Amino acid sequence: MKFSAASTISLAAALGTTLVLRPRAEDDLRGEVAVVTGASRGLGLLLATELAGRGCRLLICARDEAELDEAAARLRATGAEVATVTCDLTGAGAAERLVEAARERYGRLDIVVANAGIIRVGPVESTTPADYETAVALMALAPVRLALAALPVMQAQGHGRIVTITSIGGKLSVPHLLPYSTAKFAAVGFSEGLRAELGRRPVTVTTVVPGLMRTGSHLNAEFAGRQDEEFTWFGLGASLPVISMDAERAARQIVAGVAQRRPEVLLTPAGQVVSRLAAVSPGLTATVLHAVQNLALPAPDADGQAEPGRQLRPSLPEPVYGALTTLGRAAAQRFNQLGRPAGRAQKPEEQAQV
């Protein structure tokens, strides 16, 4: 497939800009009040930890009170000032309650980080409209509601930062992750459009675009279709060092981008190249992804029953799979992914981002 001259120039310019832009100066975040959703485990917990390390006062939320209390205890042990709100972000009025809780506790609101997410892995044949509705409600509409609730408060203060954790899956839709990618594309669109409308100051918007990170998310993601095989490929991708990124490093880069008021944080050079290539040549990208699916992903299966990864067995021999996923299992232990007894269903905001 040939690139047009204009496409080639656009891609080169985008990559060149990415490589040569100097880092912006970072603001001092000490004393700022940050709301972080989905903060009981995984990336949300790490973002809260990093913000606290920069002197932010925190309000964290998730659905499960016990998990949230455990996360808050971990944060307080580091000296962080933390308040908690147990809530369902897809419920009516949840965003407004979070914003009001921050104002009541701290008197202001400076940063909102929409991070809560769910991961469902499986072929399109195993999905139903309800799977897409669930994903969109939590990962697209909930960030919209939070931003709209926070914006008037921040505008009245003359200061604020709205941060949406999206995914490379919101720039490049990957086979066997369609509900997730559908929601993340919507989240990217809202975040980028809000940034364009608000401009650079006083309230700024940052779109965060991670790839796979080692958060232990493969244990709490849900798998449909050929469940064991789907769990195997996803677990490998979320554990192997070349494919996945160290989650603590990712959290540091994200918070640095927020402090710099950057419009977008693309966490890896590979992610930058892939997202630009997908925008310039969607046909080629789709062809490559289809080939990868045929070569590496499980065959289509219409079984829509989904189970969390912790309840599944890998399709590879256990010693081999265990050795290859050592880093992922270590991340799960460190980032509060193992606190729930096996067999108890996960709630959406307790699951980690891809």
N, C-alpha and C positions, 0 to 999 in steps of 0.2 A: 504494500500500500504506500503511495507516494504522498508526501506532505506538499502543500502549496507553499510558494515563497512566503506569502503572508503568515502562514501558520508557523513556518520555520523561524521567521523573524520574531514572531510573538513569543514562541517558546524560548528562544535564545535570550530575549530581553527579560522575560520573567525569571529565568534561571540566573541571569547575570545580576539582576536586581537583588535576588535572594542572597547571592554570594558576596556582593560588595557593600551592601548597606551596613553602616556602622551601628552598633547597638545604641539605643537611646539611653539617656541617663535615667537611673531608677529613682523613683520617689521614695521618700522615707515613709513607711507604712505604720510606724509606731503610733499607737493610740487609735487607729482606724478600727471601725466595727465591721466585721465580716460575717455574713450569713452563708453557710455552706450546706447544701442539700445532699442527701445520700451520704452522710459523713460517718456512718457507723462502721464502715470498713472500706478496704480497697483504696482507690484513688481519692475518694472524698475524705477519708481519714488522713491520708498523707497531705492533701492540700490544706486541711485544717491545721495539721502539725506545722507545715511550712509557714503558714500565715501567722500562727502563734509565735513561731521562732523569730518573726520579723516585728513582733510587738503588737499584733492585732488582738483585739478582744473578739471573742467568738460567740456566735449562736449557731449550733449545729442541729440538724434534724434528720430523722429517718422514721420509719413506721414502727419498728420494734423497740419498745422502751428499754428492755434489758440490754440489747445490743448497743443502743445509744448510750446508756449509762456506762457501759464498759468502755466505750470509746471516749466518753467524757473523762472517765477516771484516768485513762492513759494520758490524755492531754493535760489534765491537771497535775499529774505526776511530773510533767516537764516544766511546770510553773505557769501554764496557760490559764487565762481567765475565760471560763466557758459556761454558757447557759445552753439548755437543751429544750427542744420542743418536739414532742412525738406527734407526727401528723402524716396524713395521706395527701401528697401534693396534687393528686388528681381530683380531690374533693373541692366542692364549692367553698370559697372563702379561705382556703388554706394559705395561699400566698399572702393575702392581706393580714392574716393572723401572725405569720412569720415576721412581716415587716413591723407590725405593731409591737410584737414581743421584743424585737431588737430595740425599738425606740423606748419602750417602757423600761427595759433593763439598762440601756446604755445612753439613752438620750439622743441617739443619732444612728444613721446607717450609711456606711461608706462603700461597702463592697458586697455584691451578691454573686455567688458562684452556683449556677445551676448545673449540678453534677449527677443527680440521681438517674439511674438507668437500669434497664434489663437487657439480657442477652438471650435470644432464642436462636438455636442453630438447627438447621434442617433444610431440605429441599423445598422448593415452592409447592410441590405436590402435597406436602405435609401441613401447609398453612391454611388458615381460614381468615375471613375478614376480621374476625374478633382479634386475631393475633396482631394485625396491623393497627386496629383501633386501640388496643392496650399499649402498644409501643408508642404510638403518636400521642396518646393522652399524657404519658409520663415524660417522654423525651423531647416532645415538640411543644405541646400546649402548656405543660407545667412551666417551662422556662419563659414562655410568653407571659403567663399570668404573673410570675414572679417579677419579671422586668417591668410590667405595667404597674404593679403595686409599688415597686421601689422607686420608679422614675420621678413621680411628683415630690417625694421626700427628698431625693437627691437634688432635684432642680431647685427646690426651696433652700437647700443648704448651699447651693452653688458648687457642689462637689459630689462625685460618685463614680463608681466603676461597676459596670454590668458585665459579667463573665459567663459565657455559655460553653460548657464542655461538650463538644460535638465528637467527631471521629473522622478518620480517613474514610470510613464508610459513609460519611456525608458528602464526600467529594467523589468517591469511586464506589459504586454499588457492587458489592461482592456476592457471588453466588452462595447460597445456603445461609445468608444473613439478611434476607429481604425485609422482614418487618423492622429490624434494627436500622438498616440503611434508609428505609423510607422515612422513619422518624428523624434520623440524623440529617438527611438532606433538608427537611423542613426546618430543623433547628439552625442549620447553617444559613438558610435563606433569611430567616427572621433576624438573626444576629447581624449578618452583613448589611441588611437593609436598615436596621435600626442604627448601626454605626454611620451609614451614609446620611441618614436623616438628622442625627444629632451632631455630627461633626466631631471635632477633636476635643472640645471642652465646652462646658465644665463637667458634663457627664459623658464618660467615654465607654465604648463597648469593645470587648475583646472576644474574638471567636477562637477557641482552642481546638486544634485538630490533632488529637493523638492517633497513633497507630496501635498495634498490639503492645501491651505492657505486661510486665510480670507482676500482677497483683493477686494471683491465685483465683482469678475470676472463673477459670474453667471448672472449678469445683461447685460453683453456685449458678453457673449458666444452665439453661434448660436445653435439652436435646430431643429432637423428634426425628422421624424417619428411621434410618438404621442407626439407632441411638449409640451403640458402642463404637461404631466406626466414626460417627460424627464427633463424639467425645474425644476420640483418639487424635484426629487431625487438629481439632481446636486446642486440645491440651498441649500438643507439641508446639503449635504456633505461639501459644501464650507462655511458653517456657523456654524455648531455645534462644540463646543469647543473640544470635545474628538477626533472627526474625522479630523478636520482642525486645522491648526497651526496659531497662531498670526503672521501676516505678518511682523510686525516691528521686532519681535524677530527673524524671519527667515532672514531678511535682515542683522541684526547684526551678526548672525552666519555665513552667507555667506561671508560677508566682512572680518570677523575674519579669516575664512578659506583661503581667498585670501591673507591676510597679512601673514599667516603662510606658504604660498605656498603649501598647502595641495593638493594631487592629486585628492581627491574626498571629497565632502561635502554632506553627507547624513544627512538630517536635523532632523530626529526623530528616536528613537530606534525602533519603529514599522517599519519604512521604511527600516532600516538596516536589521531587521530580515526577512521581506518579500522579499527583493531583494536577500538575500542570499538563502532563501528557494526556490525561483523561479529558481535560477541558479542550485541548487543541485537536485531539484525534479520538473522539469517542468510538468510532467504528473499529479502529485498530485495537483500542483498549478492550472492547467487548469481545472481539475475536480471541485475543490473548487469554482473557479470563475464562471464556468458554473452553478453550483448550486445556487450561489448568484444571478446570472442573472435571473434564473427561479423564484427565491423567491422574489426578490426585484425590478427588473428593468422592464420597460414597455414591453409589448408584441411586437414582430416584426411588423414593418409597413414600407412599401416601399415608403412612401411619402418623396420625397427628398427635398421638399420645406423647407428652413431653415429660421428661424426668431430669432432675438436677444431676450434674456430673458426679457429685459425691456418691450417688447411688448406682453408678454404672461401672462396668469393667472395660478396660481398653481392649481393642481388637488385636493389639500386639502382645507378645509375651510379657508378663508382669515385670520380670527383671529388666528387660530392654526398655519398656515404657517408663519404669521407675527411674532408671538411670538418665533417660532423656528429659524427664520432667522434674529433675531435682530442684532446679531453680524456681520453678513454678510452685512446687509444694512448700519450699522454704518461704516464698513470698506469702502464700496463704497463711502460714503460721504467724508470720510477723505482722500481717496487716488485717488481723481480726476476721479471717475468712473461715475459721474452724470452730467458732464459738457455739454453733448450733448443733444439737444432737442430730445424728443421721436419721433420715426419714421424716423430719419435720419440714414442711413446705416453706420455701423461701418467699418472702414478700418482695415486691419490685424494688424498693429503694435500698434493700439490703444487698443487692447484687452489684457487681462491680462493672465498670466500663471496659469495653474492649480496648 
